[in-house]
Amino acid sequence: MDYLIIFAVFIIVVITVRKSSQVEKQKKREKVTALFLGRTPLTTQQFYEKHYQALGVPFEIIEKVKTILEEVLQEDLSCLSVEDDFSQNLSFFWDFDSMADVELILSIEEEFGITISDTEAQKTHTIDDIIKLIVSKTKVP
């Protein structure tokens, strides 16, 4: 009998957590949709050509950064702009995953074989800041 009660409580907890997770995903999706409203989606290649090709930034950096951002933030970021700022208009991502910023830094460090100090991370707010930091740390002398 006690096992049935424990099992019933377990099922209720699982259902509640799953429902809460779905609600959180929907709220995040709504914020992303509102943020990107009216923006034209760009493929990674188009984003690169528009913002970084003329600067000589390797395409692979843009491609890898976009992949990391989409994996960690679990969103389609095809409407992302270089000016989007994680301390301002993108800060809502931290409301849904308080460790996402740490995961982003760790993923970037691992992918590019670089080290990002706490000071550098604190100064890195925009997509452009991220790209420029990676470029500066991966340049061959």
Secondary structure, DSSP 8 states (H G I E B T S, - for coil): -HHHHHHHHHHHHHHHHHHHHHHHHHHHHHHHHHHHTT-----HHHHHHHHTGGGT--HHHHHHHHHHHHHHHTS--TT--TT-BTTTTTTHHHHH-TTHHHHHHHHHHHHHT----HHHHHH--BHHHHHHHHHHHH---
